Each structure stands twice: as C-alpha cells, then as structure tokens.
Amino acid sequence: MIGPRTRLVAYTHASNVLGTINPVGQLVSMAREVGALTVLDACQSAPHMALNLHQLNVDFAVFSGHKCSAPPASAYSTDAANYSTHCLPSSPAVP
C-alpha cells in the first residue's frame, strides 16, 4: 500500500513464476504522488527485454549480472535519477 508515509517503493519488473510484467509507469506515478523514490528490480526482465531506464523514469534499478552472461556474483545497479554524486565500490566477492 502506497500512502503519505511511503518513502520508497521497490518492485519487480517481471515475475519469474507467472511471467507477469508489472506496470512500471503506473507504479512510478503512484510513488511520485506521495514523494517516494522508486527501485526497479529488473533481475528477471533485463536478460529478456530491452530496458530504457530513463524512459521508465525509475530512480534506481538493479539486476544480477550472471543472468546476462556476466561473471558469477556480479550485479548492476544504477542511480538513474542521479541522486548520488558518487558511488562507492562494493566489497569483492568472497570465494
């Protein structure tokens, strides 16, 4: 439930069980109405469809790299709306 106290709305783009693709535009609009930021979990959709994060108008997006033929334990995250001025490196993967 998105309400006046909501500060962050995180949602999956596509279901790995049902294949449902969620209405990103509608979810972003609902979040914007209450001043909340959005996080798109694109782990299931990124390897199967083209994503234009600026067109989707999300604030942040994430997906796992191994689903896109990247090395294991790799990931992608973006500050699509440029909320941060710099990114800190993540910890190296533990073997």
TATA-V322734 format. One record per residue. RES is the residue in one small letter. PSI is psi in degrees with one decimal (999 if undefined). D_FIRST is the distance of its C-alpha to the first C-alpha in Angstrom with 1 decimal. Layout:
BEGIN
RES;PSI;D_FIRST + RES;PSI;D_FIRST
END
This chain:
BEGIN
m;128.6;0.0 + i;123.3;3.8 + g;-173.2;6.4 + p;-21.3;10.0 + r;-3.9;10.2 + t;130.9;8.5 + r;-23.3;11.7 + l;131.7;11.3 + v;113.8;9.5 + a;136.1;11.6 + y;156.1;12.0 + t;145.5;15.1 + h;-45.7;17.3 + a;141.5;19.0 + s;132.9;18.9 + n;-9.8;22.1 + v;-51.9;22.1 + l;-18.2;21.5 + g;7.9;22.3 + t;134.4;19.3 + i;117.8;18.8 + n;150.3;15.3 + p;86.0;15.3 + v;-46.5;15.5 + g;-42.9;16.5 + q;-42.0;13.6 + l;-40.3;11.0 + v;-43.7;13.4 + s;-43.1;13.7 + m;-40.5;10.1 + a;-42.9;10.4 + r;-35.1;13.8 + e;-29.4;13.0 + v;7.2;11.6 + g;22.5;14.2 + a;152.2;12.3 + l;161.0;14.4 + t;144.4;13.8 + v;119.9;15.4 + l;120.5;16.6 + d;104.1;17.8 + a;23.0;20.8 + c;-38.1;22.7 + q;-28.2;23.1 + s;-33.2;23.5 + a;-41.4;25.8 + p;-9.0;28.9 + h;-11.5;28.7 + m;153.8;27.8 + a;136.1;28.7 + l;126.8;25.9 + n;97.3;26.3 + l;-31.7;23.7 + h;-37.9;24.8 + q;-36.4;24.4 + l;-19.0;20.9 + n;29.7;20.3 + v;156.5;18.3 + d;-42.0;19.0 + f;150.9;19.7 + a;146.9;20.5 + v;149.4;21.9 + f;157.9;23.9 + s;136.1;26.6 + g;-33.4;30.1 + h;-21.7;31.8 + k;-10.0;30.2 + c;30.3;32.0 + s;21.3;35.3 + a;167.7;35.0 + p;153.2;36.3 + p;149.7;34.5 + a;12.8;32.1 + s;155.0;31.6 + a;164.5;28.4 + y;131.8;27.3 + s;147.7;24.9 + t;147.2;25.0 + d;78.2;24.0 + a;-29.4;23.9 + a;6.4;23.4 + n;47.2;26.1 + y;-29.0;24.3 + s;154.3;26.8 + t;-14.7;30.6 + h;161.3;31.6 + c;137.4;30.4 + l;142.9;31.8 + p;146.1;33.2 + s;164.4;31.4 + s;144.2;33.5 + p;151.9;35.8 + a;140.2;35.1 + v;125.4;36.8 + p;999;39.4
END
